């Protein structure tokens, strides 16, 4: 499991990271980046982002959806990055125990652990 602000690197050259997690009342806004180093254009459309919190791994509700779409839209040119923000409802007493899962297309999930600032 990686920490926030580290990159999870896939064999195909794709890299993913949670750049930050910021608390605002009962919500946490996370910033996620995909870096494309695959050598070709990468279709980011089906990348999924979820957040769990606390010792029991409760799944947080996503409070900001991209019109019902996945957060990453379209493609990423080789050598380029794409960054999105997602907001989740997380009780204040669990904002220091977060696990964020990023699953690009059919790849294994990248797991990041940390706390909101």
C-alpha positions, -999 to 999 in steps of 0.1 A, spaced: 0 0 0 14 34 -10 11 67 9 -5 98 -4 18 117 -28 36 85 -39 31 69 -73 18 34 -80 35 22 -112 20 -4 -135 40 -26 -158 25 -9 -189 39 25 -178 8 40 -163 13 57 -129 -14 68 -105 -12 89 -73 -33 105 -47 -18 140 -45 -39 152 -16 -68 146 7 -84 178 22 -110 178 49 -139 203 48 -165 196 75 -180 161 70 -164 158 35 -129 149 22 -118 161 -13 -91 140 -29 -70 149 -58 -60 120 -81 -35 120 -110 -29 95 -138 4 98 -156 7 81 -190 41 66 -197 27 37 -217 42 47 -251 7 52 -266 -25 71 -259 -43 58 -228 -81 56 -225 -88 67 -189 -126 66 -192 -132 36 -170 -109 45 -141 -127 41 -108 -119 59 -75 -133 47 -42 -126 57 -6 -130 37 26 -124 49 62 -120 37 97 -110 3 112 -139 -15 95 -133 -1 61 -166 17 56 -171 28 20 -176 65 18 -204 80 -4 -191 100 -33 -208 134 -29 -196 149 -63 -202 129 -94 -193 139 -129 -229 138 -142 -230 101 -134 -198 94 -154 -165 80 -143 -142 108 -129 -116 106 -157 -130 114 -192 -114 107 -225 -78 98 -233 -44 108 -220 -16 113 -246 17 95 -240 39 116 -217 9 136 -203 -11 135 -171 -47 141 -161 -58 152 -127 -93 151 -111 -109 159 -78 -135 137 -60 -154 145 -29 -165 119 -3 -186 120 28 -164 109 57 -172 114 94 -148 138 111 -137 112 136 -124 89 107 -107 115 85 -73 104 98 -78 68 86 -84 68 48 -78 42 21 -82 53 -15 -85 27 -42 -78 37 -78 -87 11 -105 -77 19 -140 -96 -1 -166 -91 -38 -158 -59 -34 -139 -53 -44 -103 -63 -16 -79 -38 8 -66 -42 13 -28 -32 45 -9 -34 51 28 -33 84 47 -52 111 65 -70 142 54 -53 175 62 
